Amino acid sequence: MNTPKPSKPKSSWIKAGWTSVLLIALAAAVGQAFGRFGYGVLLPAVRDDMGISNTYAGLVGAANVGAYLFGTLLVAWATSRYLLINVMRLGLVLATLGLMIAGLAGSPWVLAVGLFVAGVGGAFLWIPAPVIAADALPVKRRPLAVGLMSSGIGFGVMFVSILSGALRPIQGDSAWSSVYQIQFFIGLVILIAILVAVRHKQAAPTGGAGIGGFAALRRMPGWLPHVVAYSTFGFMYLLILGFLTTRLEDDSMWSSTDAAFAFTLVGFTMIFGGPTFITLAQRIGVRLTLATTFALWPIFVGIILTGYPIPVFLACAGIGFLFGAIPTLMTLYVVENTTAQDYGPSFAAATLAFGIAQTISPPIGGFIADLSGSFTYVFLLAALMSVVGLVAALRLPQHLEK
């Protein structure tokens, strides 16, 4: 008599699923926190070590966000032709390669090349990552899996800040290179783990999605105020995140260690911003919750401008909450107001507008700082733009939300 083969215990499958989610969250940290947002905390050291202006440093940062924009367009095409797991793997390879180039850079242009490669990799990694993580768990746990992706980014931002704060007092301004080299080796380990342990079941893509998605976006109720609000956020958040440590060190005369700690607080509270404001949105709606986040933004920015340590630390924590919340709320609005067929191209089109705003923000901020000799006007511009976002959020059609 043949004894049937025992099936794999359900608990083992769930355990393997959580392992995949954890690894993908760490990969998100490599692609987004290391490859993109880390430049903000390293910018003062890069600028002073290489002897370049704020405008020049802003252009180096723009190479990264411009690459993310370019990568977003490519991913819209790639995900309709190749398996999501392969797109994500390629993204992690590119992000890790970009970190290696940045760590070996001896000039601003080579650093810009490294950040460009990392930016493209970030787009290829981030867009499929939430879906792959969600599919690794039972249905009721999938929202948590998606939420952990942004938590991974928050942990990554914290790590960059702590590492920079520890190395800069020892190595001086050249420590930024060591930070990128350490991030590269971490990325390499995570890449190997992803290739070995993470799998994803998916039917073969059929193609035909193309590049763009604006026709689908225009079918979404409230698409125009949504795009305005999302683009406004893309412009204003980089004026703060990209120049926070530079503002505190140059204008408020903070030490590099204290400025790095302030950036660490932003990363820490990012972890909780999305879940906190999503809970609020379930009670008062996405429209009012989004408007609340934009209304709080200039308050926290104004407190940072005072330069007083305790209030600034609290305001940085608040900025982190908002930075974690606003993109999540933007995504939720698209989910609630599009069909399953229109969601992908609609969000890709909205992300394109967001990416354009991100690309022009760093050089404009750097130019204003060089022109005025201070980052005060840069931060005031970020506060003013939040008013535009507030007006746009209030124009969203509340009655259509679920």
N, C-alpha and C positions, 0 to 999 in steps of 0.2 A: 504494500500500500504506500502510495506516494504522499508524503506529508507536505502540505502547502508551505511555501516559503514565507516566513514571517515578514509582515510589512514593516516598513520603517516607522518607529513610534512617532506619533504626532508631535510630542514634546521635542524630539530631536529636530524635526523640521522647523519648528518655531525657533529653537535655539540657533539653528543655522541661519534662519531669516534675520534674527537680531544681529548676528555677526555681520551679515551683509550690510544691514542698515548702518551699523557702526562704522564699517570700513568706508561706505559711501559718504557718510557724514565727514569722515577724516579727509576723504578725497575732495569734498567741497571746500574744506578748510585750505587745502593745498591750492586749489584752483582760484578761489575767491579771496580768502584772507591773505595767503602768502603771495599769490601771483598778482593780486589787484590792490587790495586795501592796505597792505603792508607798506607800500611806498609812501603813504601819507605820514606815517610815524617816522620813516627813515629820511624824509625829504630834507630836514635841516642838516643832517649829517652829510647827505649826498651833496647838497648845495655848497656847504662850507669846505668839504674835502676836495671837491672838484673846482671850486672857485667860480661858480656860475651864478647868474642872476636868478631872481624868483621867476621871471618870465621864462627863462631857459628851463628851469626846473619844472615849471608848469607844462612846457611843451613835451618834456620827457614823460610826464604823467599822462598827457593827452595821447601819446603813442599807445599807451595801455588801454585806455577807454575807447580810443578809436578802433583798436584791434578787436575789442569786445563787440563793438558795433558791426564790424566786418564779419566777425565770427558768427554773430546772430543770423546774418543773412545766409551764410554758408550752411548753418545748421538746419535752417528751414528747408533747404534743398536736401541735405544729407540724410536727415531722419526719414524722408519719404523714400529713400533708396537703400539705406543700410540699416542693419539692426541697431537698436538703441544702445545695447551693451558695447558694440564696437565703436560707436560714436563717442560714448563716454570714455572708453579706454584711450582712444586717440586724444581726447581732450586732456586726460591726465598725463599722457606722454608729452604733449606739447607744453603743458603747464610746468612739468618737471624740467624739461629742456630749457624753458625760458628762465627758470630760477638758476640753472647752472650758468647760462650765459650772463645773467645779471651778476652772479657772484664772482665771475672772472672779468667783468667789465673794467677797463682802464680809462674809458672816456664816456661822456654823456651819450654819444651816439650808439655805442655798443650797449650801454645800459638800456637805451630806448629800444634797441632790437630785442633784447631779452624780455623786456616788459611787453613788447608787441606780441612776441611768440606766446608768452604766458597769457596775454589777454585773449588771443584766439583760442587757446586751450581752455580758458575759463568758460567761454561760451559753449564750446563743444561738450564740456563736462557738465555744466550746470543744468542745461535745458533737459537732457534725458535723466539726470540723476534722481529727481524726486519720483518719477514714474517707476524707475527700477527699484528704488528703495520701498515704495508703497507695495509693489507686487511681491516683495519678499515676505510680507506678513499677512495674517488673516485680514479680512475686509474691515472689521471693526477697529483694527490697529493701524490702518493705513494713514489716517490723518496725522497720527503721532509720528509715523515714519517721515512724512513730509516735513513736519515741524522740526524734526531733529536735523534736517539739512541746514536750516538757518542757524540752529544751535551750534552745529559744527563750525560754521563761519565765525560765530561769536567767540568760540573757544580759540580759533585760529588767530583772530585779531588780538585777543588777550595774550597769546603766546608771543606774537611778534613784539608787542609792547614790552612785555616783561624781559624778553631776550635783549631787545635794544637797550632798555634801561639798565640791564646788568653789564653789557659789554661796552657801552659807550664811555663810562667813567674809566674803564681800564684801557681800551684801545684808542679812545679819542674818536674823531669824526670818521676815521676809516673803518669803524666797526660795522657800518652798513654792509660792507662786502662780506664780512664773516656771517652776518645774519642771513644773507641770501644763500651762502654756501651751506649753512646748517639746514635751512629750509629745503635746499635741493636734496640733501641726504635723507631727510624725513620723507620728502615726496617720493624718492626712489624706493624706500621701504614700503610705503603705502601702495605704490604702483605694483610692486611684486605681489603684495598680498591681494590686491584687487584681481590681478590676472589669475591667481591660483584659486581664490575662494569665492568670488562673486560670479553668479550665473543669472541669466534672465531668459525666461521662455517668451517668445514673441513670434507671431506669424511673419512670414517674409513680407517686407514692405512692397507696396504696389506702385509707388511713384505717383507723379502727377500733382504734388502739392505746390511745386514751383516756389518762386521767391516773392515775398510780398505779404499778401493777406489783407490788403486794405479794403477790398470789396466785401469780405466777410466782416471786417471791423465796422464798416458803415451800417451793417445790419443790426449792430448792437445798440439798444436804446442808451442815449447819453454818451455816445462814443466820443464826441468832440470835447465835452468837459473832462471826461476821463483822460483823454490824451493830453489835454492841457495840464491837468493836475499831475499826471505821471511825469511828463516832460519837465515841469517845474521842479518836481522833487529831484529828478536826475541832475538838474543844474545846481540847485541850492545845497544838496547834501554834500557834494564834492567840495564846495567852497568851505565847508566846515571840516569834513573828514580829511580832506587833502591838505589843509593848512592849519589844523588845530595845534599840533605840537610846535609848528613854526611860529604861530601867533603867540603862544605862551612863552616860548623861549626868547623871541625877538622883542615883542612889545611889552609883555608882562614881566620879563626878566626872570623867568623860572629856570631852574636847573633842568638838564635833559632828563634826569631821573624822575622829577616831579611831573614834567610834561608827558613822559611815557606812561606814568601811572594814570594820568587823566585819560589818556587814550585807552588804557587798559579797562578803565571803568566803562567807556563806551562799548567796548567789546563784550564785557561781562553782561551788561543790561540788554544788549542786543539779543542775548539768548532768550530772554523772557518777554521781549516787546511784542512779538507776533502773537503768542498764545494769550497774553493779557488783553490786547485790544481786539482780538477775534472774539473773545468771550464777551467783551463790551458790545461788539457789533451785533451779536445774537440778541441783545436786549434792546438797543436803540437804533439799529440799522447801520449799514455800511456808510451811508451818506453822512450822518451826523458824527459817527466815530471818526471818519476820515477828516471831516471839518475840524473836529477837536484836536487831532494831531497837528494839523497845519496851524491852528490857533496857538498851540503850546510852543511851537518851534521858535518864534521870535522872542518869547519870554526867556527861554533857556539860552539863546544866542546872546541876548542882552546881558544876562548874568555872567556869561563867559567873558564878555568885554570888560567887566569890572576888574578882572585879574586877581580878585581875592580868593585865596586857596580853597577854603571850605565851600563857599557858594559855587565856585567854579567846578569843584569835584561833584557836587550835587547836580549842577546843570549838565555836566558831561554824562552822568548817569541817566538824566532825563532825555538827552539827545540820543543815547543808545537805545532807550525804549522806543523812541519815535522812529529811529532808523530801522529797527526790527519790525515795527508795526506797519509803516506806510506801504512798503512793497507787498506785504502780505494782504493788506486790505485792497490794494489795487487788483491783485490776482483774484481775490474772493469776489469782487464786483464783476469781473469778466466771467467767472464761473457761474454766477447767479443770473446773468443776463445774456448768455449765449447758448446756442445748442451745442451738443457734443461735437458735431461736425465743424462748427464755426470757431470753437474755443481755441484750437491750436493756431490757425492763421490769424485770428483776431489778436491774440496775445503777442504773436510774433510781430505784427504791425505796430502795436502799441509800444513794444519793446524797442523797435527801430527808432521811434520818435524819442523815447527815453534815452537811447544810446547816443543820438545826435546831441542832445542837451548835455550829456556827460562829457562828450568829446570837447565841446567848446568851453566848458566850465573851468578847467585848470589853467589854461593859458590866459583867459580873461582875468581870473583871480590873481595870477602871478603878475600880469601887466599892471593891474590896479595897485598892487602892493609896491611895485617898483616906482610907479608914478607918484604915489602919495607918501612913500617911505614908511608905511605902516599897513597892517592887515585889518585895521578898524573898518575901513570902507568895504573891504571884501566881506566881512561878517555882516555889516549893515545891509549889503546887497542880498546876502542869503536871507536875512530877516525880511526884507522887502518882498522877495520872491515868494515867501511863504504866504503873504497876503493874496498874491495871485492864485496860489494853490487853494487857499481857503475859499475864495470866490468861486473857483471852478468846482470844488467839491460840493458846494451848496447848490450848484446848478445841476447836479446829478438827479435823475428822476426817482425820488424816494419810493414812490408807490409801486415801482416795478421790482423792488427787492423782495426776496423771499423771507 
